Amino acid sequence: MSLRLFELVGTDASRPFSPYCWRTRMALAHKGLAAESLPWRFTEKSALAPHGSEKVPVLLHDDKPVVDSWTIATYLEDNFPDRPSLFGGEGGRAMARMINAFGDIAVVGGIFPLIVADIPKNLAEVDAAYFRKSREARFGGKSLEEVMASRDIGVVAFRKSLEVMRQTLKKQPYLGGAAPNYADYIVFGGFQWARVVSPFKLLEADDPVYAWRETLLDAFDGMARKSPGHEV
């Protein structure tokens, strides 16, 4: 069996930073599966084109492409049923669909304007130029620095947006219950992305979400913590 994973990197190939790739990294580790990392950068679209995608993650299983983090998670669950479950059954899979949307909208979407101008600092010139042009277009022509200028205020609203998650973690150690599952990895991917690319502090140290993030940084023999990042 061969597993290879295209992962977004910048100038440092050992520093993968896509939140969606981190969801997949954690899912693979949960399943006890190892995948060869294939570093990929924003302007390397041609490397993914043969696999029917323009963005990562793309998992190659014996050269069969599986595209998109959610699709990869369900593929791993269905094709490696003898390994630890990512969802804990069909009910858990159904609930994880909602968490997947929460992770996309509230977590990745909430973090993005708080760290957006820090991201190009991790990229080579050609990728930084691509990132700046494409992302500034999304913000109606505002510079990345303008978007990020109010982050000290914006982070307060972001922290408030996590209240449902916070209340859950006061009653149980993980979103998945007594142990982490894919619901946790969905949300954690966003925080790991931010940790890798930006020194900005998203969470207060006394926040249950901070404590939860710390346990996942140490999961799987500290896989995420060992990946280069900022002390936040």
C-alpha positions in Angstrom: 0.0 0.0 0.0 1.2 3.5 -0.9 -0.1 6.7 0.5 1.2 10.1 -0.6 -0.2 13.5 0.5 0.2 16.8 -1.4 0.6 19.4 1.3 0.8 23.2 1.2 4.2 24.7 2.2 6.1 27.9 1.7 9.8 28.5 1.7 10.2 25.8 4.3 9.1 22.4 3.0 9.1 21.0 6.5 6.4 23.5 7.6 3.0 22.5 6.1 0.4 25.0 7.0 -2.9 24.4 5.2 -5.7 24.0 7.8 -7.3 21.4 5.5 -4.0 19.4 5.1 -3.7 19.4 8.9 -7.2 17.9 9.2 -5.9 15.1 6.9 -2.6 14.7 8.7 -4.4 14.2 12.0 -6.9 11.8 10.4 -4.1 9.7 9.0 -2.4 9.6 12.4 -5.6 8.6 14.1 -5.9 5.7 11.7 -2.3 4.8 12.3 -1.4 5.4 8.6 1.7 7.0 7.3 1.7 9.0 4.1 4.7 10.4 2.2 4.6 14.2 2.2 4.6 15.8 -1.2 5.3 19.6 -0.7 3.2 21.8 -2.9 3.1 25.6 -3.3 0.3 28.0 -4.4 1.7 28.5 -7.9 2.3 24.8 -8.6 -1.2 24.1 -10.0 0.2 21.9 -12.8 1.3 19.3 -10.2 -2.3 18.8 -9.1 -4.0 19.0 -12.5 -3.5 15.3 -13.4 -5.3 14.4 -10.2 -8.3 16.6 -10.9 -7.7 19.3 -8.4 -6.3 22.9 -8.1 -5.8 22.9 -4.4 -4.7 20.6 -1.5 -5.0 18.3 0.2 -4.8 15.5 -2.4 -4.2 12.0 -1.1 -2.8 9.4 -3.5 -3.7 5.9 -2.5 -1.8 3.6 -4.8 -1.8 6.5 -7.3 -5.6 6.9 -7.0 -6.4 10.5 -6.1 -8.7 11.4 -3.3 -9.4 15.2 -3.3 -10.7 17.4 -0.4 -10.2 17.0 3.3 -13.8 15.8 4.0 -13.7 13.3 1.1 -10.4 12.0 2.3 -11.7 11.5 5.9 -14.7 9.5 4.7 -12.5 7.6 2.3 -10.1 6.6 5.1 -13.0 5.6 7.2 -14.6 3.4 4.5 -11.4 1.9 3.1 -9.6 1.2 6.4 -12.4 -0.1 8.6 -10.1 -2.2 10.7 -8.3 0.9 11.9 -9.6 3.2 14.7 -12.8 5.0 13.6 -12.6 8.7 12.8 -16.4 9.1 13.5 -17.5 6.4 15.9 -20.3 5.4 13.6 -22.7 6.9 11.1 -24.2 9.2 13.7 -20.8 10.6 14.4 -20.1 11.0 10.7 -23.4 13.0 10.3 -22.6 15.3 13.2 -19.0 15.8 11.9 -20.6 17.2 8.7 -21.9 20.1 10.8 -18.6 20.5 12.5 -16.9 20.6 9.1 -19.1 23.6 8.2 -18.3 25.2 11.6 -14.6 24.7 11.0 -14.8 26.2 7.5 -16.9 29.2 8.4 -16.3 30.1 12.1 -12.8 28.8 12.6 -10.9 29.2 9.3 -13.1 32.1 8.2 -12.8 33.7 11.6 -9.0 33.3 11.8 -8.2 34.4 8.2 -8.5 38.2 8.6 -6.5 38.0 11.9 -3.4 36.5 10.2 -3.8 37.2 6.5 -0.9 39.6 6.2 1.4 37.3 8.1 1.0 34.5 5.5 3.1 36.0 2.7 6.1 36.2 5.0 6.2 32.4 4.8 6.2 32.3 1.0 8.6 32.7 -1.8 8.3 35.8 -3.9 6.2 34.3 -6.7 3.8 32.6 -4.3 3.5 35.7 -2.1 2.6 37.8 -5.1 0.0 35.2 -6.1 -1.4 35.0 -2.6 -1.6 38.8 -2.2 -3.3 39.4 -5.6 -5.9 36.7 -5.2 -6.7 37.4 -1.6 -6.9 41.1 -1.9 -9.4 40.6 -4.7 -11.6 38.8 -2.2 -11.5 41.8 0.1 -12.6 44.3 -2.6 -9.1 45.5 -3.3 -8.1 46.2 0.3 -4.5 45.4 1.1 -3.8 42.5 3.4 -2.4 44.9 5.9 -5.6 46.9 5.9 -7.7 43.8 6.4 -5.5 42.8 9.4 -5.2 46.2 10.9 -8.1 45.8 13.3 -7.2 42.3 14.5 -6.8 43.3 18.1 -10.5 44.1 18.0 -11.4 41.3 15.7 -9.9 38.6 17.9 -12.4 39.5 20.6 -15.3 38.6 18.3 -13.5 35.5 17.2 -13.1 34.3 20.7 -16.8 34.9 21.4 -17.7 32.8 18.3 -16.1 29.8 20.0 -18.5 29.9 23.0 -20.5 26.8 21.9 -17.3 24.9 21.6 -16.1 26.3 24.9 -19.2 25.1 26.7 -18.8 21.6 25.2 -15.2 21.4 26.4 -16.2 22.3 29.9 -18.2 19.1 30.1 -16.0 16.7 28.1 -12.3 16.7 27.1 -12.8 16.6 23.3 -15.5 17.4 20.8 -15.6 13.7 20.1 -16.2 12.9 23.8 -13.7 11.1 26.0 -11.2 10.9 23.1 -10.6 13.0 20.0 -12.1 12.1 16.7 -12.4 13.8 13.3 -14.6 16.6 14.7 -11.6 17.7 16.8 -9.2 17.5 13.9 -11.5 19.7 11.8 -11.3 22.5 14.2 -7.7 21.9 15.3 -6.6 22.3 11.7 -7.4 26.0 11.7 -5.5 26.6 14.9 -2.5 24.7 13.7 -2.5 26.7 10.4 -2.4 29.9 12.4 0.3 28.6 14.8 2.5 27.8 11.8 2.2 31.1 9.9 1.6 33.8 12.5 2.8 34.9 16.0 -0.6 36.4 16.7 -2.2 35.1 19.9 -5.7 33.8 19.2 -6.6 32.3 22.6 -6.1 33.3 26.2 -4.2 30.8 28.3 -7.2 30.2 30.7 -9.6 29.4 27.8 -10.8 25.7 27.7 -10.3 25.9 24.0 -6.6 26.7 24.6 -6.2 23.7 26.9 -7.9 21.5 24.3 -5.6 22.8 21.6 -2.6 22.0 23.8 -3.7 18.3 24.2 -4.0 18.0 20.4 -0.6 19.6 19.8 0.8 16.7 22.0 -1.3 14.0 20.3 0.4 11.3 18.3 3.7 11.7 20.0 3.5 15.5 19.6 3.3 15.4 15.8 1.7 18.9 15.5 3.8 20.5 18.2 7.0 19.2 16.5 6.0 20.8 13.3 7.7 24.3 13.2 5.5 27.0 14.5 5.1 30.0 16.8 4.7 29.8 20.6 1.1 31.0 20.8 
